[in-house]
Amino acid sequence: MAEAKAAEDAQVVEGAEGQPEEPKKKGSPLKLILMIAVPLLLIGGGAGLYFMGVFGGAKQLSAEEKKAEELKHLQFVDFPDILVNLNTGTKKDKFLKLAITFEVTNEETAKMIESLKPRLVDQFQTYLRELRIEDLQGSEGVHRLREEMTMRVNQELAPNKIHDILFKDILVQ
C-alpha cells in the first residue's frame, strides 16, 4: 500500500506546478479535416476563378494582340534630310546624308515631332558630327545609329515615344 501511495504521489509531482495532469482530449478527425480542407478549397477556387477571368480586372491581351492593336494606329512622320560632315581626324571631309521617317502609334506624338523638329535636328547634328566612318560600318553600325537616334528622340518627346526610326537613305561620301 505504501508503494501505491508513493506511485500516486509521483504522478502528482510530475504535473505542472504541483497539479495533476489532465489527460489530453482528442478532437474528432472530421473536425480536423474540415479545418484544413475548407480554407484550401476556398483559396484554390478563388485562384481558379481569377485565372479564368471571372474576376480580377480586364482581359489580358497577348503580345501578338497588343502588337496588332498598336499597328492599327501606326503613322509615319517624314523628317527633313540631314547632311553632316563626319569626324575623320584629317583634312579630307566625309559627309553623311540621312533620310529618315519616324514610326509613331498616336496622333499626339506625330504632332509633337512636328513642333519639336528644330530641337530634334539639333540633337541629331551634335551626335552625328562626332561619328567616324568606322562607326557606320556594317549592319551593326546602322543598328547602333538607330538605337542612339531613337533614344535621343524619346528623351525629347517624353512621356510620348516613337515606335521606330526607318532609314530611307543612308549615304556616306
N, C-alpha and C positions, 0 to 999 in steps of 0.2 A: 504494500500500500504506500509506503514511503517512496518507492520508485515511481509509482504512478503520479504521486503528488509532485515529485521533482520534474518529471517529464511535462506535466501541465504547467508548472512554473517556467520551464524553459521556453515553452511556446508563447507564453505571455511576454517574456523578456525579448523574444525575437521581434515583436511588433514595434511599430514606431512609437517612441516616447512612452513606452510602458503600456500601451493599449494593445489589446489583442488584434491581430489582422483579421479582416473580414474576407471571406472568400470572394474572388472576382466574379462579377456577373458576366455571363456570356450573352451577347446580343444575337438576335436571330440572323442567319446568313442572308435571308431575304432583304432585311433592312440594310445590310452592308452592301449588297449588290445594287440596290436602288440608290444608295448614296453615291456610288461610283458611276453607275450606268446612266442615270438621268442627266447629270452635267455633261458627260461625254456625248450623249445623243444631242443635246441642245447645241453644244459647240460644233459638232460635226454637221448638224442640219443647217445651222447658220452659215457655216463656211460653204456648204454646198449651194445654198440659195444665193450667196454673194457671187460665187464664181459662175453661176448660171445666169446672173444678171437680173435676178428678181428685185434686188435692192443693192445699193452701193454706188449710185452715180450713173452717169451717162454711159452709153455703149462705147466701148473702146474700139478704136479703128486700128486695123492692122497697118503695118508700114506701107504696104502697097496701096491701100485705100487712101492713106494720108498723102502719099506722093501723087496719086491720081487727082485728089482734091486740089492740091497746090497747082498742078499743071493745067487745071481748068481755067485758072485766073492768071496764067502766065502772060507777061507782057515783055516786050523788048524795047529798050530805050537806046537809041544810037547816041554815040558820043563823038565829038569832033576829033578828027585825026590829030595825033600827037607826033611831033617831029622834034627830036633832041639829038645833040651830039653826045657820044659816049665818052667815057673816061678811058683814053688809050695810053696815057702816060708819055705820049710822043707828040710831035708837032703835026703828024698826019691825022686829019679828022675822020672819024667814023660816025655815021648817023644811024639812028633807029627811028623808023616810022611805024606807028601803030594805028590800026583802025579797029576799034572795039565797040561792042554792044553789051549793055547790061541786061541781065535776065532778072526780072522782078516778079513778085507774086501779088502785088496790090497796087492800086492807083496812087495811093498816098506816097509810096516810095518812089514811083516814077516822077511825081510832081516835085519831090524833094531833090531828086537828081537834077532836074531842070533848074531849080532855084539855087542849088549849091555848085553848079558847074564850074564857076571860077575857082572855088576852093579845091575842087577835085583836080582841076588842071594843075594847080599849084602843087598839090600833093604828088601827082604823077611826075611833074617836071623835076622836082627836087630828088625824088627817088631814082628816076631813070637816068639822070645825068651822072650819077655815081656808078652805074653799071659798066662792066667791062664786056668785051666781046665774048670772053670765055664764060661769063655768067649766063649768056643766052644760048650756049651750045646745046644742041640735042633737045629731046622731049623733056628731060628732067629740068633743064634751064627754063623752058617755057612754062612748065608746071610751077616752078618756084616763082616765076614772074606773075603768073595768075594768082597764086596764093597771096603774095605780098600786095598786089594791087587790090584784091578783094578785101584784105584786112584793112587797108587804108580807107577804102570806100565805106566799109561798115563802121569804122570809127567816126567818120564824118556824119553818117546817116543815123547813128544810134538814136533811139532804140530800134529803128527800122533797119532792115538788112536786105542786101541784094542776094539773089539765089546763086548767080554765077556771072563770070565775065567771059564773053565769047570773043575770040580774036578773029576778025575778018581779014586782017592783013598784018603781017609782021615782015618788015623789010630792014635788013642791016646792010648798009652800004658804006 
